[in-house]
Structure formats: structure tokens, C-alpha cells
Amino acid sequence: MKMRNIAIIAHVDHGKTTLVNALLTKSGTFRANESVVDRALDSNPQERERGITILAKTTSIVYKDTKINIVDTPGHADFGGEVERIMHMVDGCLLLVDAFEGTMPQTRFVLKNALENHIKPIVVINKVDRPHADPAKAVDEVLDLLIELGAPEDLLDFPVVYTSALNGTSSYSPEPESQKEGMDPVFETILKEIPEPQCDPSAPFQFQPALLDYNEFVGRIGIGTIRGGKAHVGDVITDCKNDGTTKDFKIMKLYTFQGLRRIEAEEVECGDICAIAGDDDLNVGETFCAQGHPRPLPRLRIDEPTLQMEFGTNSSPLRGKDGKFVTARVIEDRLFQEVQRDVSLRYKRIPNTETWTVSGRGELHLGVLIETMRREGYELEVSKPHVIIKEENGVKMEPYEDLQIDIPSEYVGDIMDTLGNRGGQMIDMLEANGQTRVTYIIPSRGLLGFVGNFLTLTKGYGIINHTFREYRPIYNKTVGERQMGVLVSVDKGQATPYSIEKVEDHGTMFIAPGTECYEGMIVGEHRYPTDLAVNVTALKPQTNVRSSNKDQTVVLKSPRKMTLEACLDYINSDELVEVTPTSFRMRKKILSTPERKKFDAKKRAASENDEVIL
């Protein structure tokens, strides 16, 4: 059977997974009576809730006797490393661009990866039916981006297809009225423009895993494209390791992809995308070869982590009340499982403690892991994220990011002041129709805790996008710390309306009456920069004097609701987030009020002699 291997790449929320859904549905991959949900490939509950793709997914479609393998890639910058490796699995890509938003920061990143790997793009302008969409402008922006990235001249005359993936329509014309039911223009363009996989069926077997999966029964599973020969279940093949050593192993399982299913196979052919199990310690970028014919392919680059957090066993007085898994052994086993499938994740136990340093590509990357563990029944406490500092030629370096913000023009002043205080350097500013696009280069730590503040400053109307740029010398200023103090409980017990009524005059509460509290737990935000110890568990004094009139009902303000991401954004370096299956609680690292006051006094004295706090 003829074959094509393509990836779908785009900025986050430009419609990649929705387009895959339309391609699957319109190609007849599903039965007529089969129920198909929107964004069917986003099978992870968090992917559906967040509306993003977290893990790359592989599927296939048969169109006119040609098998088209399609890899749906993540659009968020934290998972961009997968996009880079996927480019080694495919021979072409669909570059998806929103007809209204045009090219965005992640569009540049994914297109740059495609060009570096000599992958030919087919431009798909999606959402052409969106109000105020401008497909012609989007095409012009893609052309400008290709020129800016130094694309070869033959790629500047790129094929374009216009779609409304949500409605399942497409056409070769930018006019919304020309849209017709079905995805034939997309399929026909793929068959015409994307070359078949270049491989020799008679050559010795050669395969390079670009993605990993994990199964507790068969261990690690490598996903990639067969570059030569064939493979059968039971074959003994050689793994050429990244360190130059080799290891023979027997193929236990072979899988191919069809629709939404991963199907066991006895044999896989040259050029196909498949999954191979049998090597329990395989890694991305190694090469599987026929026994006696070691021919390692060039190693794949794996993005190094840029952000760290400390994960620890829950040490609060409420430990073990919610979760099933609370010990250090089970948490370490879970982290080990995660790094088996996520090559951008690292963890290392801090000696003589029940704490691990966990490193990832960004706040979302680590936040997804924490949320996954919480849903599985784990209890843990996590620290504020902090950037990973590198040293080059004796100079300390920190990660910087490209930041693009789209906001109503009335909020530009506040945003510029905030980003200036966080070490941001403005590169460009464009204003049109009451909207302003501002571009910055900013230290990664300047973005820690910024998102929540950004949404407040723009009243929810702002759009923020950022992606890793490079390492630069450390910005010599304290950034990323919260400026406001917090209200900290001094006692243990349930919060009472009587106490909260007295405390809420000092700031904004995070808890409601009846919430279980303990000493050192953060219960609200102080209206001043200093922390304030408060009692939220006191009961109203009882007397034997009867009141001449009934007590009036206590009316309290609604507490501020804090999500996991909001908590991680909010805390400072001397605080933790306690995560359980049913709740998130912010707390001080030092729970005892007297001990914490002594520590704060020492820290203030030290900070007077050292301006840089990382």
C-alpha cells in the first residue's frame, strides 16, 4: 500500500486536533453508527478540560488506497520538544494558521523546526468562517515568516487549503462561501505535495524511536518510523544506545495506528509509523537495527528542562486524610513511571529527605503532572517554581523568553509598568482597532506568577503567549516574587464566621467558614506587603446575658477561589502548596509562628546585603 507520513503543527488553539477529527470523520474511518466526540484524539481528561493537546498522538487514514499516518502535535510551548522530534518521523506537515489571529509565536517555532528538518509544509488556513477573519492576510504572514526564517525559494510557492475544521468543510478558495462539505482538498493536496517515505524494503531493519510510551506489562514502548526493512514479533534486533554501546533484545509487541486505536501487528513494513516494545531501557534517539547490521542514525536533540520545583511528601497536620498514596516510596515510584514516557522531565531525590527536585519545560508541564498525580490519589507538597541556572565560562546564565501580548489599548500602561519591573525589554508595539500587540524579551523568572496578575490587569481580555528563546547572563534584580503579604492562621480547627468577619477587614480571604485550618496555613491575602498572623478558628464568646434583640446574621464576602495553577503562581519562595485529591492549601514552609518570625527577621537582614534573590 502507498504511504504518506505527515504531522499537523500550529500555535496553540488554532484547531489541530479539531482538524484531525474532521479528517478522520470525512475519510470514512469511523463506522456510520460509531459515536465520535469532538477532539477525539484528546483522550486525556486534562486535555479535554484545558482545550489543549498535551501528548502527541498518532493516527492513520486510508484515502484512495493510500495510508496517511498523521501525528497530532502539542501547540503549547512547554511541550514544544515533542514537535521537534516528530519532525524526524514525517516527510511533510500541515501548518495550521488561524484565519483571524494569523501567525503567532508558536507558529514561528514549529515552522522553524520543520524547515530545519527539510519538511515541506502545506499551509491550511483554518476558521475561515470566523467573524472578521482575513485568510489573505494570514497567507501573507506565513510568506513573510518563511522569508524571515530563510526558507528555500522553492518553498515560498507553498500550497494553501482553506478549512473550517469545526464544520468539516474545506476548499481551495479563501472565500467562506466556497467551503464545501468534506476534506477532499486537504487529502488531495497531501497526495500531490507530500513525498512517499524514502526507505528500502530490502535493506536491513532500521528504526529510531522519537516518542515514548509506557505500559506496566511491557515497559517502555518506542514510537517512530521504520527507515529500512521489516520487523516481526519475536525478531531479535540490536539497540544502538546513545552512549555508543549496543544491546540485543527480542521484539515482544508491535503496534500500528488506525483511527483512534492502537492495533497489535505481527509485522510492520518499511516507511510505516509503528510502536515497538521489548527493550525495557530504550531511550529517545537510539536506533534499532537488524542483528549484525548496526547502523545508528544521528541522535535526536532533547530539550533540556528550564524550570524546577521541589516535590515532597505531605508534612501538614492534615496529612493522610484525603489521599491513598502519601509515602515517599509510592511518590518516587510514580515519578519514575512518568520519566519513562516523558523525556523532557527529570527528577532527583534530595539526600536525607523525602523531597525531590523535579525539572520540566515550564509551569504548565509541571502543573499537568501535579494535577495528574492528585487525581490518581496522591498527596504531596510542592514549592514555588524556579528557573534552572547554568554556568558558562564562569558566568551564571538564566533562561529568557519571547513574550507576545495582545490587549485592549487602555491596559497598555499598566502592563508595561508591570513587565518593566519584572525585567522585560520591549521589542515592538503595534496598535490597530483599539487592540495593541506588545512584544518583549523577558527573563523566565519574570513570568513566574505573572499570568494571574495579567488576567486581573486586563480584566480577562488579554491574550498572552511566550516561548523559550535562549540563556543569557542573570538579570541583576529580584523578580517574580509576590509583593503583597498574606494572612496566616495561628491555630488549628475549623474556620468560623465570627472570626472570618473580623479578619476580612485586613484583606481578601481564600477560605470559607467550615474550612479545616492549621497553624501556618495561608488563609488570605493581606492588604499590605507584610504577613499578618490571624486567628480564624475562634468561637464567639458565650454569656448568660440574654440579648434584647436577636443576633443579626453574619454576611461575609465571597472568598477568592484558587485553582492549582493560581496557587503555584501565587506562592513565594518561603511557601508551599499542599496538594490532595480533594483540595489545594497554601502554607508557609515553617508552620510555627514564633519560628517563622525569627526566620523572616534573619532573611530581611540578609537581603540588605544581597540584592539578587533567585
Buried (B, 14 or more C-beta within 10 A) or exposed (E): EBBBBBBBBBBBBBBBBBBBBBBBBBBEBBEEEEEEEEBBBBEBEBBBEBEBBBBBBBBBBBBEEBBBBBBBBBBBBBBBBBBBBBBBBBBBBBBBBBBBBBBBBBBBBBBBBBBEBEBBBBBBBBBBBBEEBBBEBBBEBBBEBBEEBEBEEEBEEBBBBBBBBBBBBBBEBBEBEEBEEBBBBBBBBBBEBBEEBEBEEEBBBBBBBBBBBBEEEBBBBBBBBBBBBBBEBEBEBBBBBBEEEBEEBEBBBBBBBBBBEBEEBEEBBBBBBBBBBBBEEBBBBBBBBBBEBBBBBEEBEBBBBBBBBBBBBBBBBBBEBBBEBBEBEBBBEBBEEBBBBBBBBBBEBEEEEBBBBBBBBBBBBBBBBBBBBBEEBBBBBBBBBBBBBEEEEEEEBBBBBBBBBBBEEEBBEBBBEBBBEBBBBBEEEEEEEEEBBBBBBBBBBBBBBBBBBBBEBBEEEBBBBBBBBEBEEBBEEBBBBBEBBBBBBBBBBEBBBBBBBBBBEBBBBBBEBEBBBBBBBBBBBBEEEEBBBBBBBBEEEEEEEEEEEEEEEEEEEEBBEBEBBBBBBBBBBBBBBBBBBEEBBBBBBBBEBEEBEEBBEEEEEEEEEEEEBE
